[in-house]
Amino acid sequence: MKVIHPIIIVFALLSIPNVALGQQIQTDRPTETESPTTIVAQHLQMENGFSYEKEGNEKTFELPEVVLRYGLFKNAEVRMETAFKISHEESEKAYGIKPVTFGLKYHLIDHKNLLPDVALLGRISIPWMADKSLKEENYSPEIRLLVQHELSKKTHLSYNLGVEWTAENARPEYIYTLSADHSVSKKIKIFVETYGLAVSHQHAENNADAGLLFLWSKNLQFDFMAGTSLMHAHAKKFAEVGLSYKI
């Protein structure tokens, strides 16, 4: 925890002089698909979640998952991500803080008519900024193109394309996501999503999920999501609940 506390304090202090804007909160969680939206300059957004995953005999909990997003200036944000992970596999148990990830998102294009919103996200996982049991061998950089089409005032289609160099062996892993969401009321939005990871000369690991977002207020949002693996991926079930708020 010594690694994470100073960073959280810095983000919080930066946000104190500001008051929340009238703009409604928009989050990147709980989907794998990252939104091209960035945080308003000099404002902080905290996205927190609790996740469960079962793959074979292994069960994994992340409680909490934390993403801090801070608006640097118009169209640009910095972010920090980590989680406290607990894994069980038969008689073995491991737990600790995962490597901290730092990132930068920049909004490139605003949607207009048929033109979508487009942003670029880059981030890197720091292998030594973790508990001893979860430290990794290599840095893990990732870059994604984030796109969102407005199909109507209530419906959006979003997708990501990217590549990540894995911490285990620094090999490139290709990422795709596709998500559709629809606002059924001013408070509730539902979504469905598919996404996958692929390494050269291997079958892709594909997944699908669905869930909903509940807007408690313009600055506070709850979410729920559940999903499963598809096709060639190992049998896997997963679920998340989350709470996000902006300052």
N, C-alpha and C positions, 0 to 999 in steps of 0.2 A: 504493500500500500504506500510505501514511502515514495515510490516513483510517481504515483498518480495524484496524490494529494496536492502538491505544489501546482501542478498544471490546472487542476480544477479551480484552485483558488485564483490563479491568474485570470482565467476566463470569467469567473464570477465578478472579480473586481473591475474588469473592463466593462462589464454590463451595468454596474451600479448607477452611473449618471443618466442612464436612459430609461425611458418608459416604453412599455409595449405599444406598438403601433396598432392602428385599426385593422390592418390587413389580417386575414384569417390565417391561422397556422397551417403550414404545409410541410409534411414530413417525408423522409426517405424510407422509414420503416412502415409496416413490417415486411414489405416485399423485398425480394432480391433486386428488383428493378429500381435503380436510383433515379430520382427526379432531376430534371435540368434546373429546377428552381433553386436559387441561392438565398441565403439569409440577408435581411436588410442590414446595411452598414451599421456597425457599432451595436449590434444586438446579438444576444445569445439564445440558442435553442438547445434544449436538452431532450434527447430521445432515449428512453429507458425501456428495457424489456426483460422478460423471463422466458426462456425457451427450454423445450424438452425434445430430445431426439432418441429414437431407438433404431439401431441397425444391427441385426443379428442378435448376439448376446450382450452387446454394448449399449448402455444407456448413458446419455450425456445431458447434463443440466448446465445452463448458463444463467446465473442469477446474482447480480443483474448483468445485462448487456448495456453498455453506456456509449452513447455518441454525443459529443459536444460539438456544436457548429456555431461559429462566430463570423459575423459579416465584417470583412476587412474594409471593403469599399463597394461601390455599386457593381453588381454582377460578380463579385468574388467573395468566397468564404474559405476559412481554414477549419479543420476539424480534427478531433481526436477520438479514437475508438478503442475500447477494450472490453473485457468481460471477466467475471470470476467463473471459472469452469470446474465442474465436478463430473468425473466419469467413472462408471462402474462397468467392469467386465468380469463376470463370474466372481472369483474371490479377490480380484485386484481393484484397487480404488486409487484415484489420483485427483488432486484438486489444486487450484491456484489461479493466479492472475495470468491471463493470456498476454502474449506480446502486444504492446501498445502500437497502434497504427496512427500515423499522421497523414493528413491529406489536404488537397487544395482543389476546389471546384470553381470553374469560371464559366459563366453563362455567355455563350457566343452569339446566339441569334434569338430574337423574339418572334413568336408566332404571328403570322399575318396572312389571312386568307388560307391558302393551301400550304404555306410555309410553316414548318413545325418549330417549336422551341428546341434549341440545341445547346448542349453544354459539354464540357470536357472535365473529367475527374481523374486526378492522379493521386495515388497514396502509396505509402510504404510502411511495412511492418518492421519494427525494430526488434531483432531477436533477443537482445539482452535485457530489454525493458519488460521483464516478466519474472514470475516466480521460478525458482531453480528447476522445478520439475517440468515446467512448460517452456523453457528456453529453447530456441530453435537454432539450426546450423547456419542459416543464411538470412540476409535481408530479403524481403519479399515485396518487390515493387509491382504496382498494378496501374493500368491506364484504361479508361473507358470513355466511349462516346455515348452520351445520354440524349435521347430524342423523345419528344412527346407531341403527338398530334391531337388537336382539339376537334373531335368529331361533331360535337354539339356543346352547348353550354353545360350540359350535365355529364357528358361522356368523353373519355380520353383513351387514346391508345399510346402506350409507351414501350420503348425497347432500348436495350443497352447492347453494345458490342465492345469487347475488350480482351485484354491479355494480362495474365498474372504470371510472374516467375516464382515458382513455389519455393517455400523455405526448405523443404526436404532435400532437393537436388538442383535448384535453380533452373529447372526446365520450364519452358513456357506452357501455360494452360489457358486455352481459349474459352471465353465466356460469352454466352448469349442469354438475353432475357426478353420476354414479351409479356406485357401486362395490359389488361383492359379494366377500367373502372367506371362506375356509374353512380351518380348521386341520386338516391331514391327519395331524399328529403333534404332540408337544409342542415340536418344534424347527422344523417347516416349516408355513408358511401360504401358500396360493395365492390369487390374486385376478384378477378381470376388471373392466374399467372402460370407461365411455364418458363423454365430456365435450365441451362445445362452447362457442363464443363467438359472440355475435350482436350486430350493430349494426342499428339501426332501418332498415328498408327494404332490407336486404341478406340474402343467404342466410347461414345459420349455418355456421361452420367446425367440423365435427364430427370427433372422433377416437376411437379405441378402442385399448386396450392390455391386456396381461396380464403376470403375473410372479409372483415368489415372494419370500418373506421367510424367511431362515434365522437362527434364534436361536442364536448361539454360546454365550452365557451370559445371565443375567438382565439384564446391563447392556450387552451387545454384540450388534449385529444386522447381518447382511449382506442386501442386496437386489439384485434384478435385474428389469428391466422392458423390454418392447419393444412398439412399437405402430405404427399407421398412421393416416393421415387417411381420412375417409369421405365419400361422397356429393359435395356441392358444393365441399368444401375442395380446395385445390391438393394435388397428389400429394406426400405427405410420409411419410418413414419416420424412426423415432427409437428410441433405446435408451438405457438408463441402468444403471449399477451403483453401489452405494453402501455406505457403512459408517456406522453410527450407534452412539453410546455415551453413557451418562449418568454423571454424577459425583455 
